[in-house]
Structure formats: C-alpha cells, structure tokens
C-alpha cells in the first residue's frame, strides 16, 4: 500500500519549526510496510490542505493519506474541515477509536477534532500534531487500516473478522 503524509503547520511551512510529527508518521508507516510516496508541509490553510488531499486521491497517488496537525481549537486549525470538504464518505470510527485510546494517556484527547473519510479509493486520516500523539494514534489504528484499505480498493470482500 502507498501512503502520503501532509503536515499542517504554519511554522513548519515557513521553516521556523522542524516537522517531527511528519517524520514520526513516516517511520511508523514504513515499519508497517507502507511505501511513503510523498510528504508535504502546508500552512494551516483549509483550501490548501483540501486541495492537496483531493489531488492525491484524484490522481490515485496513495491509498492512505495521513495528516498531522491542525486538529485542535486554534483559530488556524482547519484540517478536519478540509478533510470533510473533500471526502465522499466519512469514517467516524477511526477518529473515535484514536480519541478513546488517547484518553488513557491524557484527558486532553477529548479536545482533538480529528476526522477521517474516503475520497474515491483513498482513505484520509487526521492525526494530532504532537509526535507522541502521532505515534500513539497511528500505531494503534494501523493494524486495522490494512484490512479497510483492502476492502476499499477491492482486494478483499469481507469485513468479518476471522477468529
């Protein structure tokens, strides 16, 4: 499977801050067997984020897009809205699972506004912005995403879990 990483960060975009979260996501995805076909840092701009997500899906560049950052309460945090702008179908169980898992570590997980959804044959998943939260969330969901992606692209036909 192919994956792309989009980091939403004004300071990362201008070079004022290193993108540790995107690098963390890349390490986890590659360790999970994904081919990372692209990484980009964009400003916290709803239209720019949505355009990049749509481009990746529309050009069939990756089956999975993960975003880091832009999921909080800041006036510049628009990643979930950008995701919902471009998705044909939402996948609410993914962010619900991440928040539930993260609540074991911090009560502030309830403040994260991640979203997830499908555009064509690409799954887009928002991750939080901190490297620690990226690691916790992505390592938690990645084993289950593989099957969902196989269903999405037509390589598997049944979601029933084999015991």
N, C-alpha and C positions, 0 to 999 in steps of 0.2 A: 504494500500500500504506500501511496505517496502522501506526504503531508507538507503543508506550508504554515509558516508562523508569521503573524502580524503583531507587532508590539505598538500599542497606543501610548505615546509618551511625548509630550511637548519638549521636555528637557532632553530626552533621548534623541529626538529628531534633530535638535539643534546641536547635539554633541556635548551638551553640558553634563550628561549622565550616561554611564555605561549601561548597556542593555543586558543585565544579568538574568532577568526573567526569561527573555527570549532564548538566551544561551542554555538556561536550565531546561526549558521545554525541548530544545533541540537534542540535548543529551538524553533525555528520557525517551523521546520518540525514536531516536536512532537505536538506543538499547532495546527498545520494544520491536525492532525490526522494520521501522518505517524509513522510507527514503525521504529525507527532507529536501524538497525541490526548490524551496525559496524561503527567505526570511526578509522582512522589511520592517523598518521603524517608521511610523507615520505620526504626525501630530494628532492630538486629541480633537479630531475634526470628524463629525458624523458623516459628512458626504464623502470625504477622502477614504475613510475606513470602509464605508459601504461599497464604494466603487472598487476598491481592491478585493474585497470579499467576492463581489459579483464577477469580477474579471477572472479570478482563479477558478470559480465554479463554471462560468460560461465557456471558458477556454479549456475546460477539463484538465486542468494542470495538477490537481490533487483531489484525492477522495476525502481528505480531512484538512480543515483549516482550524488552527488553534490561535486564539488571540490572547495577549497578555495585557493587562492594564485597562483603565477606563471603565471599571465596573463599580466604582464607589459612589459617593454622594457629592463629589466636587462638581462645580458648575461646568467643568470641562470634561466630565466623564460621560461619554456618549456611545461607548462600544455596544452595550446591549441594544440600544435603539437602532444603531447602524445594522446590527445583525438582524433584528426583526424587520428592518426595511427591505432586506434583500432575500429573506427566506420565504420559500413557498409553504413550508410546513415547520412548525415548531417541535422541539423535542424537550419538553419541560422536565422530564425525569432526570436528565443529565445534570443540569444545574441544581435541581432539588437534592440529588444524591451528593453532589460536591458540598453543598451547604450543610447538609446533615452530617456528613463525615467531618467537615472542618469544625463544626460546633464542639466536637470532642476536644479540640485544642484551644479554641478561643470563642468566647461569646460574640465577638465582633463579626464572626462569619455570617450572622444574620443580616449584616449590613451590606453584604456583597450582592450585586444585582446581575450576576451572570445570566446569560441566555444561551440557548443552543437551538439550532434549526438546520433544515435541509434546503439547499438550493440545487435543483437538478440532481446530480449524483454526487454531491459534495456535502458533507456534514461540517457545520461551523460550530465551534465550541468556544465560549468565552472563559478564560481563566482569570483569576485575580492578578494583581500586578506584582506582588512580592515574590521573590524567588522561593521562599519557604512555602508559601501557599500554592505556587505553581507546582512544586514538587509533590506536595501532599495530594492536591486535587488530580493532577494528571496521572500519577502512579495509581491512584485509586480507581479512576474510570477507564484507563487504557485497556485493561484486560477484557472488559465488556464491550468496548467500542469496536473491537475487531469483528465480532460477530455482526453487530449492527451495520457496519460498513459492508460486510459481505452480502448481507440482505439488500442493502441499498444499491449495490452495483450488480446484483443478480447472480452472485456466485454461491449464495446459499438461499434456501427457500423456506426454512422453518425456524422460528424463534424459540421453539420448545427446547428447554434445557435438557440435555441427556444426562441421566444420573448414573 
